[in-house]
């Protein structure tokens, strides 16, 4: 029962963090997606044809940074130090990014510093993606990309209707997918509000939440 509760909690938390970070960087850092990095291709193309951003090419850098992060995540997991070491590493990076963003706002706002902070956030999201792929049973589904979860939820709704809402297994599947989608949406909303008001330094919040989870949860011990 405790293990099952932990899966629900980490699914909700990681989905919230991904939505929060993705929206916060989009709002406060030149419309860059930190979790859905391929979305940056669309923004880059749009800005390119409309001549609306001097540094639009930097968005393309998010892809190699993301790839390096996922490779690093695989290496960390292979060391046998515990799957939650990936999440602890992510939490440290997000907290550090928030502190660096705060220093950026207190300085003369060099543009390179903002983009550097964003790349650290992208790296953190890459670690979360690696966690989701390597330890898929630890969550109810992908926590950084919601399209698949929404698709499954829609299929579940159709199946429930055909079964006259009597299939318990389909109800459970729908509940799991709504948990991740709902967590992501909540993260998006809060990330947008706080980033608009306080800038990129609000990335500290998900970092702190994840630190607290890793410290308080027994599974966060750095052992396999």
Protein Blocks (a to p, Z undefined) as FASTA:
>chain_A
ZZmmmmmmmmmmmmmmmmmmmmmmmmmngoiafklmmlmmmmmmmmmmnopafklmmmmm
mmmmmmmmmmmmmmmmmnonojklmmmmmmmmmmmmmmmmmmmmmmnoiaklmmmmmmmm
mmmmmmmmmmmmmmmmlpgbdfkbmklmmmmmmmmmmmmmmnoopafklmmmmmmmmmmm
mmmmmmmmmmmmmmmmnojmlmmmmmmmmmmmmmmpmklpccZZ
